[in-house]
């Protein structure tokens, strides 16, 4: 499909070039490349809207898969990702009558017996549940997450239906390899549908403990003694969605600092702890300015889906990112292949970084993302669709959720206009250095060797801090004055 579209597109481009030479005065609307481009975009948009409407009509599992597809910026045309992204925050709602029914069935009491007040309008609706603000009889204000009533019963049928549809599509288009979506849904959906599973695994408490040194992170307390498989009681915390730039501006929140802190948070989870919150869509990450300190708090919600990385995978992933940041292509090849990429390691590197191969080769922290590069990436994604789907089938299953997480975080950076910043790569580098140094110390006995590893670690972190200071000075007015002064002094001396 993608190849056929590209052939048509190329033919139109050639036709428009001939037209250009034969006419002195041209209307851009007459260019074949523009007319065909519009036609393709319109077809994509219409198909994307129909897919979104199908997800909204079937709800539940279909919305979950639609959300996943909406995060695949490296794979699908923009019309699809832009249209499907609304499912992250504007999923269909259950009626108040349905919510009352679920609460009555699971808790054995009516709403008026459990709560002093219960707001009819949900704070947010997602694929599997929606959240309402309420006040308990003892006066505590809580957020009550209530599962949509038919999701449990329909989920297995929906997964089977999607599996059949994908098998049919694969018979028509052999290059279409999306069975991994069904495999992931089969594995993860039962975990997400059981709210108490989150409590048994202690995900929320575990991540709060692991990351307690980040004073900007807030994880709402969950009241497990009140909760059931379909109704979850949480400490109420409010804030704006993490991708709402207008909210940040209204509340005086520094989007660059916010983006840096979000990068620190996820770099620590992925590279250091290997325990990753894998659903950071905007509805699950809120931001609130602290009235005391003036700093922005990041509120992390929905702890049902976590990926636990094996040590081998985590260390290979650390070394791969270090190689990408250093633009060491031999090491990029080595560790990409160790993670299942095979000969498609250049494509794998581009998918991980959402950068072109030229940018990866130069160093991803040395050149900002441009609009032209984004267009190039999307065009290449269409051209290499068979290879991309082959990669997704070959990499370890752990990688699939990380790719989804990367894309969601990248989407947040795009919405906040902070993608051009190198800070996220610097945070990744720090965490990779710490993780590898910790592993090396655990594998050696002599004290002098442990001290040597620690010294190398400290020196590397100091170099990163110095480079980050340079970048901040370079981007500030004071930095420009200092650089100008140093340049003047250099010219005066020589």
Secondary structure, 3 states (H helix, E strand, C coil): CHHHHHHHHHHHHHHHHHHHHHCCCCCHHHCHHHHHHHHHHHHHHHHHHHHHHHHHHHCCHHHHHHHHHHCCCCCCCHHHHHHHHHHHCCCCCCCHHHHHHHHHHHHCCCHHHHEEEECCCCCEECCCEEEEEEEECCCCEEEEEEECCCHHHHHHHHHHHHHHHHHHHHHHCCCCCCHHHHHHHHHHHHHHHCHHHHHHHCHHHHHHHHCCCCCCEECCCECCCCCCCCEEEEECCCCEECCCHHHHHHCCCCHHHHHHHHHHHHHHHHHHHCEEECCCCHHHEEEEECCCCCCEEEEECCCCCEEECCHHHHHHHHHHHHHHHHCCHHHHHHHHHHCCCHHHHHHHHHHHHCCCHHHHHHCCCCCCCCHHHHHHHHHHHHHCHHHHHHHHHHCCHHHHHHHHHHHHHHHHHHHHCCCCCCHHHHHHHHHHHHHHHHHHHHCCCCHHHHHHHHHHHHHHHHHHHHHHHHHHHHCCHHHHHHHHHHHHHHHHHC
